[in-house]
Amino acid sequence: MAEEQRVYLDDIYANEQCQGSVFRAVVMMAQEARFVNKQATQGYITLTKKPTTIAMYKFKEGKLSISEKKAGDQFENEAVAAAEPEMTSENVAQVSAAADDAFGV
């Protein structure tokens, strides 16, 4: 059984989605493990194995994929992040007051 819980380089090289990249393979499995863990903590699924083990099984079966971000997407995300003000001790009171007003508190 311990043998089933391992992902070998041959598994990575054979996977078309990660294109033979160990980094991509790790990212794919980590994202899936986070997703599985989130589903379990929200009560949608009951785990019988660890999220990382489930992610490794899915990777080995070829059931995981990775989506590429385009350069424009990254630029848009950076622009949105730059437009949003950071929460500092000075503006926390203002934000709290605005939230209280919005909810009628």
C-alpha positions as CSV (number, residue, x, y, z in Angstrom):
1,M,0.0,0.0,0.0
2,A,2.9,2.4,0.7
3,E,3.9,1.9,-2.9
4,E,0.6,3.3,-4.1
5,Q,1.2,6.5,-2.1
6,R,4.2,7.6,-4.1
7,V,4.5,9.5,-7.2
8,Y,7.6,8.7,-9.2
9,L,9.3,10.7,-11.9
10,D,8.0,8.2,-14.5
11,D,4.5,9.2,-13.4
12,I,5.2,12.9,-13.9
13,Y,6.9,12.3,-17.2
14,A,4.0,10.3,-18.4
15,N,1.4,12.9,-17.4
16,E,0.5,15.2,-20.4
17,Q,-1.1,17.9,-18.2
18,C,2.1,18.7,-16.3
19,Q,4.3,18.4,-19.4
20,G,7.0,16.5,-17.5
21,S,7.5,19.4,-15.1
22,V,8.0,18.3,-11.4
23,F,7.0,21.9,-10.4
24,R,3.7,21.7,-12.3
25,A,3.0,18.3,-10.9
26,V,3.4,19.5,-7.3
27,V,1.3,22.6,-8.0
28,M,-1.5,20.4,-9.5
29,M,-1.5,18.0,-6.5
30,A,-1.3,20.8,-3.9
31,Q,-4.2,22.7,-5.5
32,E,-6.3,19.5,-5.5
33,A,-5.3,18.7,-1.9
34,R,-6.4,22.2,-0.8
35,F,-9.7,21.8,-2.7
36,V,-10.4,18.4,-1.1
37,N,-9.5,19.7,2.3
38,K,-11.8,22.7,1.9
39,Q,-14.7,20.5,0.7
40,A,-14.2,18.3,3.8
41,T,-14.0,21.2,6.3
42,Q,-17.2,22.6,4.8
43,G,-18.9,19.2,5.3
44,Y,-19.5,18.4,1.6
45,I,-17.4,15.2,1.7
46,T,-16.2,12.8,4.4
47,L,-12.5,11.9,4.1
48,T,-11.3,8.3,4.4
49,K,-7.8,9.3,3.3
50,K,-5.6,12.3,3.7
51,P,-6.2,15.1,1.1
52,T,-2.7,14.8,-0.2
53,T,-3.1,11.0,-0.7
54,I,-6.3,11.6,-2.7
55,A,-4.6,14.3,-4.8
56,M,-1.7,11.9,-5.6
57,Y,-4.2,9.1,-6.6
58,K,-6.0,11.6,-8.9
59,F,-2.7,12.7,-10.4
60,K,-1.6,9.2,-11.1
61,E,-4.9,8.4,-12.7
62,G,-4.6,11.5,-15.0
63,K,-7.7,13.2,-13.5
64,L,-6.0,16.5,-12.6
65,S,-5.3,19.4,-14.9
66,I,-3.7,22.8,-14.6
67,S,-5.0,26.1,-16.1
68,E,-2.5,28.6,-17.4
69,K,-2.8,32.2,-16.5
70,K,-2.4,34.6,-19.4
71,A,-0.1,37.6,-19.1
72,G,-3.1,39.9,-19.3
73,D,-4.8,38.1,-16.4
74,Q,-1.7,38.7,-14.2
75,F,-1.7,42.4,-15.2
76,E,-5.4,42.7,-14.3
77,N,-4.9,41.0,-11.0
78,E,-2.0,43.4,-10.2
79,A,-4.1,46.4,-11.2
80,V,-7.0,45.4,-9.0
81,A,-4.6,44.8,-6.1
82,A,-3.0,48.2,-6.6
83,A,-6.4,49.9,-6.7
84,E,-7.5,48.4,-3.4
85,P,-6.2,50.2,-0.3
86,E,-4.3,48.2,2.3
87,M,-5.8,47.9,5.7
88,T,-3.8,49.9,8.1
89,S,-4.4,50.9,11.7
90,E,-5.4,54.4,10.5
91,N,-8.2,53.3,8.1
92,V,-9.5,50.4,10.1
93,A,-11.8,52.8,12.1
94,Q,-13.1,54.4,8.9
95,V,-13.8,51.0,7.3
96,S,-15.5,49.8,10.5
97,A,-17.7,52.9,10.7
98,A,-18.6,52.5,7.0
99,A,-19.5,48.9,7.5
100,D,-21.6,49.7,10.6
101,D,-23.5,52.4,8.6
102,A,-24.0,50.0,5.7
103,F,-25.6,47.4,8.1
104,G,-27.5,50.0,10.1
105,V,-25.6,49.3,13.4
